[in-house]
Amino acid sequence: MDYSELVDALRNGDSNSVNEICSDSLIILKKYLIATMGATPHDAEDAVQQMFEYLIPKIRMDVIDNPGGLAKYMMKASRHSYLNLLRDDDFNDHEVLSEEPHVDENQIWNLVNDERAKILKICIEQLKTHYRALVDFIFKYPEADAKDVAEKFDISLNNAWQRKHRVIKQLTSCAEKHY
């Protein structure tokens, strides 16, 4: 499906067309999440709505360069929104566990944090030099986004995202092996 009409309608301020296209897309994307991710209809609709809340301002700010690839982008963004909803729900479910007997958490967390720090240090040392430099930069500037990374390392924005993703994936894999 070609969503260049959505881009044109948003840029021209045609709210009727935008609403119609979004309604049609909502149905399609909702069915996609239900079929591929096993989402409930309610969760699927929430995820698609969140995706639109993110996407529409991006289109209005002319961040979207390729309207022809918007359908694939919307599917991927809906899937990510759904996974974020699941993660947030799981996090809220764990709050009930906090009512268990209290143990001095500082002592336990100090041990856990020391162990995690050792594992992280081992995993960082196993990375290639340019990935280690990226990790050092991220630790030094935790608020840095992909644009900052791209500027620091003189690479494209897409390359910055890819490197960051690869580093996180490698560190996660290494940590799982050592933990």
N, C-alpha and C positions, 0 to 999 in steps of 0.2 A: 504494500500500500504506500502511496506517495503522500507525504505530509507537507509538501511545499505549500499547499493551500492553507494549512494551519499557520505556517510562517508568514505568508502574505496577509492573512486575516489579522494576525496579531500586530504586524507592522502597520497595517492600515486602520487599526482600531475597530474592526468589524466584529463586535462582541457576539452578534447572533451566529455568524459563521463559526467563530471560535467555540461557542457553546455547543453547537451541533457536531462539530468535528470531535471535540473532547468527549461528548456523550457517546458517539459511535466508538471512539477509541477505548473508552472506559469499558464497554462491553467486551471488546476483543481482548484487551489486556487482562481483564478480570478472568475471562475464560482461560487465557494462557496460564495465569498463575494457578488457577484451580487444577488445570490439567497437568502442568509440568512440575509444580512445587507442592501440590496437595494442599493448597491454601483453602481456608474456609471462605465462603463468599464475602463475609464481612471483612476479614483480614485482607483479602484480595482487593476489595474496593478501597480500603484505607491505604494500602500500598500504592495503588494507582493514583489516588488523590495526592499523596505525598510526592509522588514522582512529578505530577503536574505542577505542584507548588514550587518545585525546584526548576522544572524545565521552562515554564512560561516566562519567568524573569530573565532566564538565560537567552531565550529567543528575542525578547524585547531589547536586551542589551547587545544584540548582534554577536553573541558568543558562538552561536551555532553557524558553522561555515558551510555545512553540506546538508541542506534540507532533504536530499534524497536518502540519506542514511538515518533519518530521524526515526523511522519505524523500528529499526534494530536497536537504536539508542534507547527508545522508550521501553522496549521489552527488557533490555538489560537494566535500566534504571528502576523499572517496576520490580524486577526480581531482587535487586539490591535493597529497595525500600521494604519489601516483604521480609527479607532476611534480617534487616534492622529491627523491624517490628517483633520478629520472633526473639531476637536477642534481648530487646528491651523487656518483653514479657517474661522471659526466663529470668532476667535480673530481678524483676519485681516479685517473682515467685520465691526467690531465695530470701527475701526479707522476712518471711515467716520463720525461717530457720534461726534467725537472730534471737528468738525467744528461748533458746536452749540455755542450759546452765552456763554461767560466765566463767571463762578461763582467762587468766592474765594474758591478753593477746599480745602485748609488747614482747614478751619473752618468745612466744611462738613465732610471731612475725619477724622478729630479729633473726631467728634461725632460718626461716624460710627466705627472707630477703638476702641474707648472706649466701645461701646456697644458690639462689637465682642469679645473684651478681657474679658468682664464680662461673656458673654455667654460661652466662652471657659473655663474660670475658673470654672464655675458651672459644665460644662460637664466633666472636668478633675476630679473634686471632686467626681463625680458619678462613676468613673471607679474603678475596682478592684485594689488592691495595686500593683500587679506586672505590670499592664498596666500603672498605674501612674508613676512607676519607669521608664518604657520604654519612656513615653512621656517626662519626665524630662530629660532623657538622650538625646533624639532627640533634645529638645530645647537647651540643653547645647552644643551639638555637631551636628549642622544641616548638616554638610557635611558627617556625618557617614553613611556608607552603611550597608547592611544586615550583612556583614561579621563582621563589628565592633560591631553591636548589638549582634550577636551570641557570640562573644568573651567576651563582657562585662557581659552578663547574663548566660554564660556557657551553651548555648543551640545550637542545630544544626542550620545550615543555613536555612533549610526549616522552622523550627520552628520560626526563627527570622522573615522570610517573612510573615508567617501566623499571628504572633502576631502583627506585624506592620500593616498588612492589617486589622485585627480585630479592632485594636485601631482606625485606621482612619475611618473605617465603623461605629463604635460606636460613635465617636466624630461627624461625619457628621450627623448621625441620630439624636443625641441629639441636635446639633446646629439647625437643621431644625425644631425641635419641639419648640425651644425657640425663633427662629428668626421670 
